[in-house]
Amino acid sequence: MESKMERVSSSVQSWVEEHKLATIGGVWAAAVGGSVAYSRRRSPQRATSLRLIHARIHAQALTLAVLGGAAAFHYYYSNKSKRSSAAEQLDLDFYSQLPAATDADGNENERWSW
């Protein structure tokens, strides 16, 4: 039986899969807001423009980390089945175009001799 937490997790995962750009934008906006709030609490005398510059840099770093994690997740988990089946379905048409190494009498073909 699937628990409530697993259902919520799968629904969140499917929503993120459908709304990738909105998710990235939301992560960026949350990082900017969090960084500005942290900076305001930590050093209230700092200028607002400086807070915004630092917040943007922090948000950009977090967004790159999230994108890297998403790329790694996509590479390792969604292509796992494709990689295993690709080895089984090798395209051998190239080898069928090559001339035979020997002719019908067993003599070596000129193209294969050095």
C-alpha positions in Angstrom: 0.0 0.0 0.0 1.4 3.4 -1.0 1.7 5.8 1.9 0.5 9.4 1.8 4.1 10.7 1.8 5.0 8.6 -1.3 1.9 9.9 -3.1 2.8 13.5 -2.3 6.4 12.9 -3.3 5.3 11.4 -6.7 2.8 14.2 -7.3 5.5 16.8 -6.5 7.9 15.0 -8.8 5.5 14.9 -11.7 4.6 18.6 -11.2 8.3 19.5 -11.3 8.8 17.4 -14.4 6.0 19.3 -16.2 7.0 22.8 -14.9 10.8 22.8 -15.0 11.2 26.5 -15.7 8.7 27.6 -13.0 10.5 25.3 -10.5 13.9 26.9 -11.4 12.5 30.4 -11.1 10.9 29.5 -7.8 14.1 28.2 -6.4 15.9 31.3 -7.6 13.3 33.7 -6.1 13.3 31.8 -2.8 17.1 32.0 -2.7 17.0 35.7 -3.3 14.4 36.3 -0.7 16.2 34.1 1.8 19.5 35.7 1.2 18.1 39.2 1.6 16.3 38.3 4.8 19.5 36.7 6.2 21.6 39.6 5.2 19.1 42.1 6.7 19.1 40.2 10.0 22.8 39.7 10.1 24.0 43.2 9.2 21.2 45.8 9.1 23.6 48.7 8.3 24.5 47.2 4.9 23.1 49.1 1.9 20.1 47.6 0.1 21.9 47.5 -3.2 24.7 45.5 -1.8 22.3 43.1 -0.2 20.6 42.6 -3.5 23.9 42.0 -5.3 24.9 39.4 -2.8 21.5 37.8 -2.9 21.6 37.5 -6.6 25.0 35.8 -6.5 23.9 33.4 -3.8 20.7 32.6 -5.8 22.7 32.1 -8.9 25.0 29.6 -7.2 22.1 27.7 -5.7 20.3 27.6 -9.1 23.4 26.2 -10.8 23.7 23.6 -8.1 20.0 22.6 -8.5 20.5 22.5 -12.3 23.6 20.3 -11.9 21.7 18.0 -9.6 18.8 17.7 -12.0 21.1 17.0 -14.9 22.8 14.2 -12.9 19.5 12.8 -11.9 18.2 12.8 -15.4 21.4 11.2 -16.8 21.7 8.4 -14.3 18.0 7.5 -13.7 16.0 8.2 -16.9 18.6 7.0 -19.3 19.4 3.8 -17.4 17.1 1.6 -19.4 18.2 3.2 -22.7 21.9 2.4 -22.0 21.2 -1.2 -21.2 19.1 -1.8 -24.3 21.4 0.2 -26.6 24.2 -2.4 -26.0 21.8 -5.2 -27.2 20.7 -3.3 -30.3 24.0 -2.6 -32.0 23.8 -1.5 -35.6 25.9 -3.9 -37.6 25.1 -2.5 -41.0 28.6 -1.1 -41.3 30.1 -4.6 -41.1 27.7 -6.0 -43.7 29.1 -3.5 -46.2 32.7 -4.7 -45.9 34.1 -7.2 -48.4 34.8 -10.7 -47.2 38.3 -11.4 -45.8 38.6 -14.4 -48.1 37.1 -15.4 -51.4 35.2 -18.6 -52.1 38.5 -20.5 -52.7 39.9 -19.4 -49.4 42.4 -16.9 -50.8 42.9 -13.7 -48.9 41.2 -10.7 -50.2 43.5 -7.9 -51.4 41.8 -5.2 -49.2 42.5 -7.2 -46.1 46.2 -7.8 -46.7 48.8 -5.4 -45.6 
